[in-house]
Amino acid sequence: MAETLKKFPIGGLHLPEEKNLTTDRRIEIMAAPAQVAIPLKQHAGVASRPVLKPGDRVRRGTLIAMNDQGLSARIHASISGVVSAIESVPLQDGQMVEAVVIDHDDSDDSEPELMQPIPEGELNPDAVRTRVEEAGIVGLGGAGFPTHIKLKPAADTPIDTVLINGAECEPYLTVDDRLMQENAEQLFRGLDIICRTVGATQGMVACEANKPVALEILRDEAKKWINLEAVALDTRYPHGAEKHLIKAVLDREVPKNALPSRVGALVNNVQTTIAITRAVDRGEALTHRVVTVSGHAVNRPANVSVPIGASMEDILDWCGGPTQNDAHLIVGGPMTGIRIYDTGIPVVKATSGIVLLTPKEATEYQELVCIRCGKCVEVCPMYLAPNNIVSYVRNDMYDEAIAAGLEDCIMCGACAFACPSRRGLLQTIKRGKAELANRRKSQS
């Protein structure tokens, strides 16, 4: 009897995957580059403040910035060497932020600065949250929300289920796929730690069916743990959106403008969960992250553990560089990522992929008029009519755009992918959200 795969009920689509370029490439560790520029604002909340100055020597894992005044996350040196400057650097979204620049020297990066592991007998919720905060762990799936805050749900919204999001439904990206294949034990250990920390009675790792090797490994590992299991998802975009994952796996509908905790669920990313294990059991701070470097315009597609703050240029050089000068560089996945032109931009904690597309793959089509076919409505996982929202935004009708669901859009890009008229639906909605935020800011 065929297995019944979990899936959300309405919308979504099956994308060309291109995961074959890297799904069988084991994670490799990039050598320390000559220099890193580690941004002090690479998480949700307020920027961290440097706790050292130019000329100070650091080891990999040394605390370099923190901010206890409000929502923030600690930041650590990703290579050993000397702080050469604290200066502004650009991020992928164009904003300029302060960064700690470290020049690598002949220091031994294999001897990091570690915290004391937490003994099993002392593994209580407060100790875990403190350690996660000390390690600077944030959501590594893209949101960048400080994890120690996420692990402390409100008393009026108890958590009964923890979900690990292994959907990884963006094309090209195979970071979570490889981590689930290579680090399943650490993943389930982290899931168990999270469940105990938030008081959940069950935990699940959800993996799409297009990752059969990972899914088999997860199922074998799950047998070793009590109240933890692996769940198979249908291959469908955007299963990686946490509200859709909750609907698919638990059949619970998270209300608009509400957090998953409203329905008793907590969702964590695969790499975040493994980082929790390493912080608790090994005393490791978050200094590196795994990124997928892929696309038909890169010489050697790979999954690489890179130092946070390493430049796109250094990472691409590690993978043999581009195959052509006119390649399109996308940071993140091709559906929700951002095209950049400056390869000096640093990797941050939330960077999941670097994709190099050939000009043919990234062809920019001429936009045609809407033919009212309803394809965008059919694939929208939020039950919206994107064509109407776009029309309102383009005509400066923001009250109507809000009523049509501008603020509810998760900007997955499914509508733009499905549109036969190649309309810039996602770009317009992004612009509309930004303009709405600016208007509200000016009114406050």
Buried (B, 14 or more C-beta within 10 A) or exposed (E): EEEEBBBBEEBBBEBEBBBEBBBEBEBBEBEBBEBBBBBBBBBBBBBBBBBBEEEBBBBBBBBBBBBEEEEBBBBBBBBBBBBBEBEEBBBBEEEEBBBBBBBBEEBEBEEBBBBEBBEEEEBEBEBBBEBBBBBBBBBBBBBBBBBBBBBEBEEEBEBBBBBBBBBBBBBBBBBBBBBBBBBBBBBBBBBBBBBBBBEBEBBBBBBBBBBEEBBEBBBEBBEEBEBBBBBBBBBBBBBBBBBBBBBBBBEBBBEEEEBBBBBBBBBBBBBBBBBBBBBBBBBBBBBBBBBBBBBBBBBBBBBBBBBBBBBBBBBBBBBEBBBEEEBBBBBBBBBBBEBBEEBEBBBBBBBBBBBBBBEEBBEEEEEEEBEEEEBBBBBBBBEBBBBBBBBBBEEEEBEBBBEBBBBBBBBBBBBBBBBEBBBBBBBBBBBBBEBBEEEEEEEE
